[in-house]
């Protein structure tokens, strides 16, 4: 998949988490992202989603929590498998710290294909320990007009949903329907059919504090080291699923996200 990048109150602290007394955890370096103080509007807080368990979710329902929000899709063939692998590492560290005040959420930017069954299968494939939200309501069918298909760099339409659009506009995410390669990739999920379109989308992560303000923003690609699902490594075209060096150098790591979360909460994770 090709990519176009766009650019604390009553949090519960369990005894295993290390609070900072008499000191301030500094802002992560600019190479990781930017600290902000932007109130999340009601349209974003009230946008309605469904998680992999079929439960209705919204950012507004998470008031009082620190929320890590990451755009992704299960049929991404380049960055998203590294993104989700980083998210597994992040959630594992938070769980070991008993940091129940932090919620890790992946938001699907491909609601037409990312059904509950698919997101459940994806999380099982990656041993996922975080939630994937798909917007509720009507999603427009993705496709291309003859004129769009004939252009030098075709961009189609559809795969849009009003709940997702609210987040895209606020966070500044770019999401585009684009053609599959030739020959097209086959789905990693049975019955392994050829894919009919692809999605260009923004990478990065966004952190919302317990008072519903965006406190940190990163628009970089994920820099993952470790072992990936063999199925997804093959889907992306790699011969090995072990990454000693990141494919996307200079991108965000799980350690850097934990540093950003520590800055927002002023608690060492």
C-alpha positions as CSV (number, residue, x, y, z in Angstrom):
1,X,0.0,0.0,0.0
2,X,1.2,3.5,-0.8
3,X,1.0,6.2,1.8
4,X,0.4,9.9,1.9
5,X,1.1,11.4,5.3
6,X,-0.6,14.4,6.7
7,X,0.5,16.0,8.7
8,X,-4.6,15.3,33.9
9,X,-7.4,15.1,36.4
10,X,-8.6,11.9,38.1
11,X,-6.6,9.3,36.3
12,X,-6.5,6.1,38.3
13,X,-2.9,5.1,39.2
14,X,-2.3,1.6,40.5
15,X,0.6,0.9,42.8
16,X,2.7,-0.8,40.1
17,X,2.8,2.4,38.1
18,X,5.5,4.8,39.1
19,X,4.1,8.4,39.7
20,X,6.6,11.2,39.4
21,X,6.9,13.3,42.6
22,X,8.7,16.6,42.6
23,X,9.7,16.2,39.0
24,X,8.3,16.7,35.6
25,X,8.4,14.2,32.7
26,X,9.6,16.3,29.7
27,X,8.0,16.5,26.3
28,X,9.3,13.8,23.9
29,X,11.6,15.1,21.1
30,X,10.2,16.8,18.0
31,X,11.2,13.8,16.0
32,X,8.5,11.8,17.8
33,X,5.7,14.3,17.6
34,X,4.3,17.6,19.0
35,X,2.6,18.4,22.3
36,X,-0.7,20.2,22.0
37,X,-3.7,21.3,24.1
38,X,-6.8,21.1,21.9
39,X,-10.2,20.3,23.2
40,X,-11.9,17.4,21.4
41,X,-15.3,18.6,19.9
42,X,-18.6,17.0,20.7
43,X,-18.9,15.7,17.1
44,X,-15.7,13.6,17.7
45,X,-16.6,12.6,21.2
46,X,-20.0,11.4,20.2
47,X,-19.0,9.6,17.0
48,X,-20.2,6.0,17.4
49,X,-18.1,2.8,16.8
50,X,-18.3,-0.9,17.2
51,X,-15.4,-2.9,18.6
52,X,-14.4,-6.4,17.8
53,X,-16.7,-7.8,20.5
54,X,-19.7,-6.0,19.0
55,X,-19.9,-3.4,21.8
56,X,-20.8,0.2,21.0
57,X,-17.9,2.6,21.8
58,X,-17.1,6.3,21.6
59,X,-14.3,8.6,22.7
60,X,-16.8,10.5,24.9
61,X,-17.5,7.3,26.9
62,X,-13.8,7.2,27.8
63,X,-13.7,10.5,29.6
64,X,-11.4,10.2,32.6
65,X,-9.1,7.9,30.7
66,X,-6.0,8.6,28.7
67,X,-6.6,7.3,25.2
68,X,-4.1,6.4,22.5
69,X,-5.8,6.6,19.1
70,X,-4.2,5.1,16.0
71,X,-5.6,4.9,12.5
72,X,-5.2,1.5,10.7
73,X,-6.9,-1.1,8.6
74,X,-6.6,-4.9,8.6
75,X,-5.8,-5.1,4.8
76,X,-3.0,-2.6,4.8
77,X,0.0,-4.1,3.0
78,X,2.8,-2.0,4.3
79,X,2.7,0.0,7.6
80,X,-0.3,-1.2,9.5
81,X,1.1,-4.6,10.5
82,X,4.1,-2.8,12.1
83,X,1.7,-0.3,13.6
84,X,-0.5,-3.0,15.2
85,X,2.7,-4.9,16.4
86,X,3.9,-1.7,18.1
87,X,0.4,-1.4,19.7
88,X,0.7,-4.9,21.1
89,X,4.0,-4.0,22.7
90,X,2.6,-0.8,24.2
91,X,-0.5,-2.5,25.6
92,X,1.7,-5.3,27.1
93,X,3.8,-2.8,28.9
94,X,0.8,-0.9,30.2
95,X,-0.8,-4.2,31.4
96,X,2.4,-5.2,33.2
97,X,2.3,-1.7,34.9
98,X,-1.4,-2.2,35.7
99,X,-2.0,1.1,34.0
100,X,-5.8,0.7,33.7
101,X,-6.2,4.4,33.2
102,X,-4.8,4.2,29.6
103,X,-6.9,2.8,26.7
104,X,-5.3,1.8,23.4
105,X,-7.6,2.0,20.4
106,X,-7.1,1.3,16.7
107,X,-9.6,3.0,14.5
108,X,-10.3,1.4,11.2
109,X,-10.2,3.7,8.2
110,X,-11.6,0.9,5.9
111,X,-15.0,0.4,7.4
112,X,-16.4,-1.2,4.2
113,X,-14.2,-4.3,4.7
114,X,-13.3,-4.2,8.4
115,X,-16.3,-6.0,9.7
116,X,-16.5,-7.3,13.3
117,X,-15.6,-10.8,12.0
118,X,-12.5,-9.5,10.2
119,X,-11.3,-7.3,13.1
120,X,-11.7,-10.3,15.5
121,X,-9.7,-12.5,13.1
122,X,-7.0,-9.8,12.7
123,X,-6.6,-9.5,16.5
124,X,-6.4,-13.2,16.9
125,X,-3.7,-13.3,14.1
126,X,-1.5,-10.8,15.8
127,X,-2.3,-11.9,19.4
128,X,-3.8,-8.4,19.8
129,X,-4.5,-7.1,23.3
130,X,-6.2,-3.8,22.3
131,X,-9.5,-2.9,20.6
132,X,-10.2,-2.1,17.0
133,X,-13.1,0.2,16.4
134,X,-15.1,0.3,13.2
135,X,-17.6,3.2,12.6
136,X,-21.3,2.4,13.0
137,X,-23.9,3.2,10.5
138,X,-24.0,3.3,6.7
139,X,-20.6,3.1,4.8
140,X,-20.5,4.1,1.2
141,X,-19.4,1.5,-1.3
142,X,-15.9,2.1,-2.6
143,X,-15.3,2.3,-6.3
144,X,-14.0,4.3,-9.3
145,X,-15.7,6.2,-12.1
146,X,-14.2,5.7,-15.6
147,X,-12.8,9.2,-15.4
148,X,-11.1,8.5,-12.1
149,X,-9.7,5.2,-13.3
150,X,-8.3,6.8,-16.4
151,X,-6.3,9.5,-14.5
152,X,-2.6,9.2,-13.9
153,X,-3.0,8.7,-10.1
154,X,-6.5,7.4,-9.7
155,X,-8.3,8.2,-6.5
156,X,-11.8,6.7,-6.1
157,X,-14.7,7.4,-3.8
158,X,-16.7,5.6,-1.1
159,X,-15.6,3.7,2.0
160,X,-16.8,6.8,3.8
161,X,-18.9,6.9,7.0
162,X,-20.1,10.0,8.9
163,X,-18.8,8.7,12.2
164,X,-15.3,8.1,10.8
165,X,-15.4,11.4,8.9
166,X,-15.8,13.3,12.2
167,X,-12.4,11.9,13.4
168,X,-10.7,12.3,10.0
169,X,-11.5,16.0,9.9
170,X,-10.5,16.7,13.4
171,X,-7.3,14.7,13.5
172,X,-6.4,15.7,10.0
173,X,-6.3,12.1,8.6
174,X,-6.0,11.6,4.9
175,X,-7.9,8.5,3.7
176,X,-8.2,7.7,0.0
177,X,-9.5,4.8,-2.1
178,X,-6.9,3.8,-4.6
179,X,-6.5,0.9,-7.1
180,X,-4.9,-2.4,-6.1
181,X,-1.6,-3.3,-7.7
182,X,-1.3,-5.5,-10.8
183,X,-1.6,-8.3,-10.1
184,X,-3.6,-7.6,-7.0
185,X,-2.8,-8.9,-3.6
186,X,-4.8,-11.7,-2.2
187,X,-6.7,-11.4,1.1
188,X,-4.9,-12.9,4.1
189,X,-8.3,-14.1,5.4
190,X,-10.0,-17.2,3.8
191,X,-11.2,-17.6,1.1
192,X,-8.1,-15.5,0.1
193,X,-9.8,-13.6,-2.7
194,X,-7.9,-11.0,-4.8
195,X,-8.4,-7.5,-3.3
196,X,-10.3,-4.9,-5.5
197,X,-9.0,-1.7,-4.0
198,X,-6.5,-0.3,-1.6
199,X,-6.4,2.6,0.9
200,X,-4.0,5.5,1.2
201,X,-4.1,6.8,4.8
202,X,-2.2,8.8,7.3
203,X,0.0,7.1,9.8
204,X,0.9,8.2,13.4
205,X,-0.7,8.3,16.8
206,X,-2.8,10.8,18.8
207,X,-3.1,11.0,22.6
208,X,-6.2,12.3,24.4
209,X,-6.0,13.1,28.1
210,X,-8.6,12.4,30.7
211,X,-10.1,15.9,30.3
212,X,-10.8,15.2,26.6
213,X,-7.9,17.3,25.2
214,X,-5.5,16.2,22.5
215,X,-2.1,16.4,24.2
216,X,0.3,14.8,21.8
217,X,0.3,14.2,18.0
218,X,2.6,12.2,15.8
219,X,2.3,11.9,12.0
220,X,5.2,9.5,11.3
221,X,5.3,5.9,10.2
222,X,5.9,3.0,12.7
223,X,9.4,1.8,13.3
224,X,9.0,-1.7,14.5
225,X,11.6,-4.3,15.7
226,X,10.6,-7.8,16.7
227,X,8.6,-10.7,15.4
228,X,5.5,-10.2,13.2
229,X,2.8,-12.6,12.3
230,X,4.1,-14.9,9.5
231,X,0.8,-14.5,7.7
232,X,1.0,-10.7,7.6
233,X,4.7,-10.7,6.7
234,X,3.9,-12.9,3.7
235,X,0.9,-10.7,2.9
236,X,3.3,-7.7,2.8
237,X,5.8,-9.6,0.6
238,X,8.5,-10.2,3.1
239,X,10.4,-13.6,3.3
240,X,11.1,-13.3,7.0
241,X,8.8,-12.2,9.8
242,X,11.7,-11.2,12.1
243,X,12.7,-7.6,11.9
244,X,16.0,-6.8,13.6
245,X,16.0,-3.4,12.0
246,X,12.9,-1.2,11.3
247,X,11.6,-1.1,7.8
248,X,10.6,2.6,8.3
249,X,13.6,4.2,10.0
250,X,13.0,7.3,12.1
251,X,9.3,6.4,12.7
252,X,7.6,6.0,16.0
253,X,8.5,3.1,18.3
254,X,6.5,1.6,21.2
255,X,9.0,3.0,23.6
256,X,8.5,6.5,22.2
257,X,4.7,6.2,22.5
258,X,5.1,5.1,26.1
259,X,7.3,8.2,26.6
260,X,4.6,10.4,25.2
261,X,2.0,8.7,27.4
262,X,4.2,9.3,30.4
263,X,4.5,12.9,29.5
264,X,0.7,13.3,29.2
265,X,0.0,11.5,32.4
266,X,3.1,12.6,34.3
267,X,3.5,8.9,35.3
268,X,6.4,6.8,34.2
269,X,5.3,3.8,32.1
